[in-house]
Amino acid sequence: MKKLLLSLCLAGSLGMNAQTTIFEDSFETYTDFAITGVGAWTLTDVDQRPTYGFTGVTFANSGVAKSFQVFNATTTVAPLTPSDNADWTARTGNKHMVCFAAVPNAAQPSNNDYLISPAITLGAEGNLLSFWAKSCDATYGDEEFTVLISTTGTAVDDFADLPDMFGLLTPNDKTFYEYTANLDEYAGQQVYIAIQCTSADQFGFAVDDFKVTATTLGVKDLFSKNFTVYPNPANTVININSQNNNGLNEIEITDINGRTVKTANGKGVLQTQVNIADLSAGAYFLKITTDQGIATKKIIKN
């Protein structure tokens, strides 16, 4: 699909390797095509250039100056279906974060856009960052990006490059690839992680399924800081309370094989009950999705 320059006037869960999820986000809960107010993420547009759009396809915030935006290929007008050269669909669900090419000029020939995570408190050891990224259009497939980390804040100058994560280039095949980085140098600290798009006149750089895990959590893990669950073990009902105004958006219980056995929509409440009387006795994992991330805890059904 040809890219179109618009007129400027329009301008955790436990796995087999004992990794526990500290934070994860697949961007499904955010408003389609949002460029601000995306949960606790910080979206910083340094280049301040208008962006490319599509011929014959419209969506909110198309063509404006922006960094990353929540992109849903199924709700554009018309919907963007995959083709031989392009695929603007998400890896998980319908939404992902996309950085559109900034329209270059002599002073600013490339993108300079940041997708910055909420604050994440790392575990004591085995801290691992993983996310999936791709070029959405193989014709303009040289999407370049760098992964950075900060322990002080979300200002651009707060960030330093992560080792071996500078100047990465996506393959020209519109396919998601996983990128990982060891974060143990920052074990136990509160960090912000940034993905910086620095592509030069390409088209669309996508990020999905962002996750941070650890093998050993510290005393400041997300669950113990923000939630209490009782009784545990429990016979019929577990009570979940938020400690820091972290609204309970979604609740999921999985068995030790990773199968979902119960779900509930918390609708942002600060406390709720989940009936587990119908579950068989044994160990389960409780996953709570909030605007600040996803917290997990092991629970026991008597």
ZAMARGU-4260 file (C-alpha; in steps of 0.2 Angstrom, whole numbers, plus 5000, padded with zeros to 4 digits):
<rodrens>
0) 5000/5000/5000 | 5007/5017/4995 | 5010/5029/5009 | 5002/5046/5008 | 5009/5063/5014
5) 4994/5072/5021 | 4992/5091/5019 | 5000/5100/5034 | 4984/5109/5037 | 4977/5092/5043
10) 4991/5093/5054 | 5014/4937/5180 | 5012/4921/5178 | 5024/4907/5182 | 5031/4897/5168
15) 5042/4881/5166 | 5058/4891/5169 | 5050/4899/5185 | 5049/4916/5177 | 5036/4928/5186
20) 5028/4942/5176 | 5031/4959/5184 | 5023/4969/5171 | 5016/4966/5154 | 5005/4975/5141
25) 4998/4970/5125 | 4989/4987/5123 | 4972/4980/5121 | 4963/4991/5134 | 4967/5008/5126
30) 4957/5019/5115 | 4959/5015/5096 | 4972/5028/5088 | 4975/5037/5105 | 4992/5047/5105
35) 4990/5053/5123 | 4982/5046/5139 | 4988/5028/5135 | 4987/5021/5153 | 5003/5025/5162
40) 5014/5025/5146 | 5023/5041/5141 | 5023/5045/5123 | 5036/5058/5118 | 5038/5065/5101
45) 5055/5074/5100 | 5055/5076/5081 | 5038/5086/5081 | 5036/5082/5062 | 5019/5078/5054
50) 5018/5059/5049 | 5013/5049/5034 | 4996/5041/5032 | 4988/5030/5019 | 4979/5032/5002
55) 4961/5028/5004 | 4962/5024/5023 | 4957/5035/5037 | 4958/5035/5056 | 4959/5047/5071
60) 4976/5056/5072 | 4982/5051/5055 | 4995/5063/5048 | 4998/5073/5064 | 5014/5075/5073
65) 5015/5061/5086 | 5026/5048/5093 | 5018/5031/5095 | 4999/5028/5094 | 4987/5014/5098
70) 4984/5006/5081 | 4969/4995/5077 | 4970/4989/5058 | 4952/4982/5060 | 4944/4999/5064
75) 4952/5010/5051 | 4941/5016/5037 | 4943/5005/5027 | 4950/4991/5037 | 4968/4987/5033
80) 4969/4969/5028 | 4987/4960/5026 | 4994/4960/5009 | 5010/4952/5001 | 5020/4967/5006
85) 5011/4974/5021 | 5003/4969/5038 | 4997/4982/5050 | 4988/4970/5061 | 4994/4966/5079
90) 5002/4951/5086 | 4990/4948/5100 | 4972/4954/5099 | 4968/4969/5088 | 4979/4983/5095
95) 4997/4987/5096 | 5008/5002/5097 | 5014/5010/5080 | 5026/5024/5076 | 5022/5031/5059
100) 5036/5039/5049 | 5039/5057/5052 | 5039/5067/5036 | 5058/5072/5034 | 5065/5089/5031
105) 5083/5095/5031 | 5083/5099/5049 | 5075/5083/5055 | 5078/5068/5042 | 5072/5054/5054
110) 5060/5049/5068 | 5064/5053/5086 | 5050/5045/5095 | 5049/5037/5112 | 5037/5024/5119
115) 5041/5024/5138 | 5034/5011/5150 | 5026/5015/5167 | 5038/5013/5182 | 5042/4995/5185
120) 5051/4988/5200 | 5063/4974/5195 | 5065/4958/5205 | 5080/4952/5214 | 5087/4942/5200
125) 5083/4934/5183 | 5075/4951/5176 | 5071/4949/5158 | 5063/4962/5146 | 5054/4955/5130
130) 5044/4963/5117 | 5039/4959/5099 | 5042/4972/5085 | 5041/4973/5066 | 5041/4984/5051
135) 5022/4985/5045 | 5027/4987/5027 | 5041/4977/5019 | 5043/4990/5005 | 5048/5003/5019
140) 5056/4990/5030 | 5072/4998/5037 | 5064/5002/5054 | 5078/5007/5066 | 5076/5008/5085
145) 5085/5008/5101 | 5080/5002/5119 | 5085/5012/5134 | 5082/5012/5153 | 5080/5025/5166
150) 5080/5024/5185 | 5076/5043/5188 | 5061/5047/5177 | 5053/5048/5160 | 5062/5064/5153
155) 5072/5059/5137 | 5089/5064/5145 | 5086/5052/5159 | 5088/5037/5148 | 5104/5027/5144
160) 5106/5014/5131 | 5104/4995/5136 | 5119/4985/5131 | 5117/4977/5113 | 5100/4986/5111
165) 5106/5001/5101 | 5103/5004/5083 | 5092/4988/5080 | 5085/4986/5062 | 5069/4976/5058
170) 5070/4963/5044 | 5060/4968/5028 | 5047/4955/5030 | 5032/4963/5039 | 5034/4949/5053
175) 5035/4951/5071 | 5051/4946/5080 | 5055/4945/5098 | 5068/4956/5106 | 5075/4952/5124
180) 5087/4961/5136 | 5094/4956/5153 | 5090/4969/5166 | 5099/4962/5181 | 5111/4977/5181
185) 5096/4986/5188 | 5089/4972/5200 | 5078/4978/5214 | 5077/4996/5207 | 5062/5005/5200
190) 5065/5008/5181 | 5057/5015/5166 | 5060/5007/5149 | 5060/5016/5133 | 5059/5010/5115
195) 5065/5024/5103 | 5061/5024/5085 | 5074/5033/5074 | 5069/5027/5057 | 5073/5038/5042
200) 5058/5040/5030 | 5051/5023/5032 | 5032/5019/5036 | 5027/5010/5052 | 5036/5003/5066
205) 5025/4991/5077 | 5028/4985/5095 | 5017/4972/5104 | 5017/4961/5119 | 5029/4970/5130
210) 5034/4960/5146 | 5046/4961/5160 | 5049/4945/5171 | 5060/4939/5185 | 5065/4923/5192
215) 5066/4930/5210 | 5055/4944/5215 | 5061/4957/5228 | 5051/4963/5242 | 5044/4977/5232
220) 5036/4967/5218 | 5020/4974/5211 | 5008/4963/5220 | 5014/4965/5238 | 5015/4984/5235
225) 4998/4986/5228 | 4986/4972/5233 | 4981/4961/5247 | 4972/4944/5244 | 4963/4934/5258
230) 4960/4921/5264 | 4974/4912/5256 | 4972/4897/5256 | 4953/4899/5253 | 4938/4887/5253
235) 4925/4897/5243 | 4929/4916/5241 | 4944/4926/5240 | 4944/4945/5243 | 4955/4957/5233
240) 4959/4974/5239 | 4969/4988/5231 | 4981/4997/5242 | 4987/5012/5231 | 4971/5016/5221
245) 4976/5004/5207 | 4959/5000/5199 | 4956/4981/5196 | 4952/4981/5178 | 4952/4962/5174
250) 4955/4947/5185 | 4960/4930/5178 | 4964/4914/5187 | 4974/4900/5178 | 4979/4883/5184
255) 4997/4876/5185 | 4996/4871/5166 | 4992/4889/5161 | 4973/4886/5157 | 4961/4900/5161
260) 4948/4893/5174 | 4940/4909/5179 | 4939/4927/5173 | 4930/4943/5180 | 4929/4961/5174
265) 4933/4972/5189 | 4928/4988/5180 | 4941/4998/5189 | 4935/4995/5207 | 4947/4995/5222
270) 4940/4979/5230 | 4931/4964/5225 | 4927/4946/5228 | 4930/4931/5217 | 4920/4914/5221
275) 4931/4899/5219 | 4920/4886/5227 | 4918/4877/5210 | 4937/4875/5208 | 4946/4859/5212
280) 4958/4859/5227 | 4975/4864/5222 | 4987/4879/5217 | 4982/4892/5205 | 4988/4909/5199
285) 4979/4925/5201 | 4982/4938/5188 | 4976/4956/5190 | 4976/4969/5176 | 4977/4987/5181
290) 4982/5003/5172 | 4999/5001/5180 | 5002/4984/5174 | 4999/4966/5178 | 5001/4958/5195
295) 5002/4940/5198 | 5000/4929/5214 | 4999/4911/5218 | 4983/4906/5228 | 4978/4889/5235
300) 4960/4882/5235 | 4957/4870/5249
</rodrens>
